[in-house]
Amino acid sequence: MRILLTNDDGIHAPGLELLEAIAARLSDDVWVCAPLDEQSGAGHSLTLNLPVRLRQFGEKRFAVTGTPTDAVNLALRKLFPDRRPDLVISGINGGENLADDITYSGTISAAMEGALAGIPAIALSQAQRTSGREAGLGFAAAEGWAARVLAPLIDGPKARRSLVNINFPALPAEAVKGIRVVRQGLHDYARGSLVEGVDPRGKPYFWFGLEDVEHTLDHGTDLEAIGEGYVSVTPLQVDLTDHAALGALAERYAS
């Protein structure tokens, strides 16, 4: 099995290093193509107005001067002229990607780029806390649970143009309660903090913060699963059509 690894934290991120070690247990044909620098929050952006450069860091390790989407897109076009990867894995992100994080996340967007190309894709993220009992745990849960979460996804049937979003709670591996397959939850980013300041040249600036983001802990969501100490597994699809609304909307335009 040929596996392509990527992320949005950059080629030198510790989460990617851990993912490489995990992937090496699954295959002897593991490639890496990731952004050169951190691209958190880049979403599914594609660089169109600047050249993207490809740099090599090892036999099968590459970085691009662009976004996570650029990394996967360029890898598929340039690095695999003979045979495309069988699987794209993005991560392991340093920080959770839950609920509406999906629309902003470069980690998930990199996996989505693989799904758009018809390649099964998985995104992995590790929730992390900077204060309290969970502070300083790093990627402990991901290290202990990633292999057993990935196994059913790799061995089972794989739907085209779909991906799976996996998050690990900020807990020691032995404290994780298990795995839950859940739906996407809901964040309210409009209520997140906004820091205002003035730069040394006297010009105002704004810095978006995430500290005050509100979320709804509905039953059966990824937010609830992580909050209760479980690994969350959420299947996603590239097709964003609201199929339930098609009929009602069509009636509005009917003559």
C-alpha positions in Angstrom: 0.0 0.0 0.0 1.3 3.4 -1.0 0.6 6.1 1.6 0.9 9.8 1.2 1.2 11.8 4.5 0.6 15.5 4.8 -0.5 18.1 7.4 -1.0 21.8 8.0 1.6 22.2 10.8 4.6 22.0 8.5 7.2 19.5 7.5 9.0 19.7 10.8 6.0 19.3 13.1 6.1 16.7 15.8 2.7 15.4 14.9 3.9 14.6 11.4 6.9 12.8 12.9 4.7 10.6 15.0 2.4 9.9 12.0 5.4 8.8 9.9 6.3 6.3 12.6 2.7 5.0 12.7 2.5 4.8 8.9 5.8 2.9 8.8 4.1 0.0 10.6 1.4 -0.1 8.0 3.5 0.1 4.8 7.0 0.3 3.5 6.0 2.7 0.8 5.3 5.9 2.8 5.7 9.4 1.2 5.5 12.8 2.8 4.5 16.0 1.1 3.6 18.8 3.5 3.7 22.6 3.7 7.2 24.1 4.5 5.7 26.3 7.2 2.7 26.2 9.4 -0.6 26.7 7.6 -3.2 26.3 10.4 -6.5 27.7 9.4 -5.6 27.8 5.7 -8.8 25.8 4.9 -9.0 24.4 1.4 -7.1 27.3 -0.2 -5.1 26.8 -3.4 -2.2 29.1 -4.3 -2.9 30.7 -7.6 -1.1 34.1 -7.7 2.4 32.9 -6.6 4.7 30.1 -7.8 4.8 27.0 -5.5 8.2 25.5 -5.0 8.9 21.8 -4.1 11.8 21.1 -1.7 13.2 17.7 -0.9 14.1 16.6 2.7 14.7 12.9 2.2 14.2 10.0 -0.2 10.4 10.3 0.0 10.0 13.5 2.1 9.0 16.7 0.4 7.7 20.2 1.3 6.0 22.9 -0.7 6.0 26.6 -0.2 2.2 26.8 -0.1 -0.9 25.4 1.6 -1.9 21.9 2.6 -4.1 21.7 -0.6 -1.0 22.7 -2.6 1.0 20.0 -1.0 -1.4 17.2 -1.9 -2.2 18.6 -5.3 1.4 19.0 -6.3 2.4 15.6 -4.9 -0.3 13.8 -6.9 0.8 15.6 -10.1 4.6 15.6 -9.7 5.7 12.8 -7.4 3.5 9.9 -8.6 3.6 9.7 -12.4 3.3 5.9 -12.4 0.9 5.1 -9.6 -1.0 7.2 -7.2 -1.2 6.6 -3.5 -3.7 4.2 -2.1 -4.4 6.3 0.9 -3.8 9.9 2.1 -3.4 10.6 5.8 -3.3 14.2 7.1 -2.0 15.1 10.5 -1.4 14.5 13.3 -2.6 18.0 14.0 -1.5 19.7 17.2 -5.0 20.7 18.3 -8.5 19.4 17.8 -10.5 19.8 14.6 -14.1 19.4 15.7 -17.5 20.7 14.6 -17.1 23.8 12.4 -13.3 23.6 12.6 -13.8 21.3 9.6 -14.5 24.4 7.4 -11.3 26.2 8.4 -8.9 23.3 9.0 -5.9 22.8 6.7 -5.5 19.3 8.1 -9.0 18.3 7.0 -8.7 20.2 3.7 -5.5 18.3 2.8 -7.4 15.0 3.3 -10.3 16.4 1.3 -7.9 17.1 -1.6 -7.1 13.4 -1.6 -10.8 12.5 -1.5 -11.5 14.9 -4.5 -8.9 12.9 -6.4 -10.7 9.7 -5.6 -8.2 8.5 -3.0 -9.4 7.3 0.5 -8.4 9.9 3.0 -8.1 10.3 6.8 -7.5 13.4 8.9 -6.0 13.0 12.4 -6.0 15.6 15.2 -4.9 15.6 18.8 -6.7 17.8 21.3 -4.3 19.7 23.5 -4.6 21.8 26.6 -2.2 24.5 27.8 -3.5 24.6 31.4 -5.1 22.3 33.9 -4.7 18.6 34.4 -4.4 17.8 30.7 -1.6 20.3 30.0 1.6 19.0 28.6 0.3 15.7 27.4 1.3 16.4 23.8 0.3 13.5 21.5 -0.1 10.8 24.1 -3.6 9.7 23.2 -2.8 9.7 19.5 0.3 7.7 20.0 -1.5 5.1 22.0 -4.7 4.9 19.9 -3.9 5.8 16.3 -3.0 2.3 15.1 -6.2 0.7 16.4 -8.4 3.5 15.1 -6.8 3.3 11.6 -6.9 -0.5 11.3 -10.7 -0.8 10.5 -10.5 2.1 8.1 -7.6 0.6 6.2 -8.9 -3.0 6.2 -12.6 -2.1 5.4 -14.4 -0.9 2.3 -13.5 2.7 1.2 -16.1 5.1 -0.3 -14.9 7.3 -3.1 -14.9 11.1 -2.6 -15.2 10.8 1.2 -12.9 11.1 4.1 -12.8 10.3 7.8 -12.1 12.9 10.5 -10.5 11.5 13.7 -9.8 13.4 16.9 -8.0 12.2 20.1 -8.9 13.6 23.5 -6.4 15.5 25.6 -5.8 12.5 27.9 -3.1 10.0 28.7 -3.6 7.0 26.4 -4.6 4.7 29.3 -7.4 7.2 30.3 -9.1 7.2 26.9 -12.4 5.4 27.2 -12.8 4.1 23.7 -13.9 5.1 20.2 -17.2 6.7 19.1 -18.5 7.1 15.6 -20.3 10.5 15.7 -21.6 13.3 13.7 -20.1 16.8 13.3 -21.0 19.2 16.1 -21.5 23.0 16.1 -19.2 25.8 17.0 -20.1 29.5 16.9 -17.0 31.3 15.7 -18.7 34.6 15.4 -18.5 34.8 19.2 -14.7 34.1 19.3 -12.4 36.7 20.9 -10.9 39.5 18.9 -7.7 41.2 20.1 -7.2 44.8 18.9 -3.8 46.6 19.1 -1.5 49.1 17.5 1.7 48.1 15.8 5.1 50.0 16.2 4.2 52.1 13.2 1.0 53.3 14.8 -1.3 51.3 12.6 -4.2 49.3 14.2 -4.3 45.5 13.8 -6.7 42.8 14.7 -5.9 39.2 15.9 -8.6 36.5 15.9 -8.7 34.4 19.0 -10.4 31.1 19.8 -10.7 31.3 23.5 -14.3 32.4 23.7 -15.7 30.3 20.9 -19.1 28.8 21.9 -20.1 25.3 21.1 -23.2 23.2 21.5 -22.8 19.8 23.2 -25.6 18.0 21.4 -25.8 14.2 21.9 -23.9 12.1 19.4 -21.4 14.7 18.2 -17.7 14.9 18.0 -17.6 17.6 20.7 -19.5 15.4 23.1 -17.2 12.4 22.4 -14.0 14.3 23.0 -15.5 16.0 26.1 -16.3 12.6 27.6 -12.9 11.1 26.9 -13.5 9.2 23.7 -11.7 9.2 20.3 -14.2 10.7 17.8 -14.5 9.3 14.3 -16.7 11.3 11.9 -17.2 10.3 8.2 -17.4 13.3 5.9 -18.2 13.7 2.2 -17.0 16.1 -0.4 -20.5 16.6 -1.8 -21.9 19.6 0.1 -25.3 19.5 -1.5 -28.2 19.9 0.9 -30.2 17.0 -0.7 -33.1 17.4 1.7 -33.7 21.0 0.5 -33.5 20.2 -3.3 -37.2 19.5 -3.8 -38.5 22.5 -1.8 -36.1 24.9 -3.5 -36.9 23.5 -6.9 -40.6 24.2 -6.3 -39.8 27.9 -5.7 -38.5 28.1 -9.3 -41.2 26.0 -10.9 -43.3 27.8 -13.4 
